[in-house]
Each structure stands twice: as structure tokens, then as C-alpha cells.
């Protein structure tokens, strides 16, 4: 379908390897509590609601769990 419809797929990366390393260090040292970064959790059956909720900008991080 991608080829036939001439779909273009663009990706982006919002952080660098240095950013990732710093984030891991902050979490490992206890400076940042990773549990507070997840603001909402949804079960897999409610994934559509999770995406809609995230799109409204009312969450920090939404996790969908099986």
C-alpha cells in the first residue's frame, strides 16, 4: 500500500545520545523519579482512548499495558 499510494513516511528524533545518557544517569542516581513521569495508564482494550487522551495534551506520558 505504501508504494502504490506513494506514501511518504518521515521520522524524527527528539533527543541525542548525550540526552539519553544524562536521563539514564538522573534516573539511576534517584534525582528523577521515573514513576512520576507516567501520568496515566490504560489497558490495551482502551488504547484508542489512551491515544485520544494524549492528543488532548492533558498528560505527561500515557502508557498502554497489555
Secondary structure, 3 states (H helix, E strand, C coil): CCCCCCCCCCCCCCCCHHHHHHHHHHHHHCCCCHHHHCCEEEEHHHHHHHHHHHHCCCCCCEEEEC
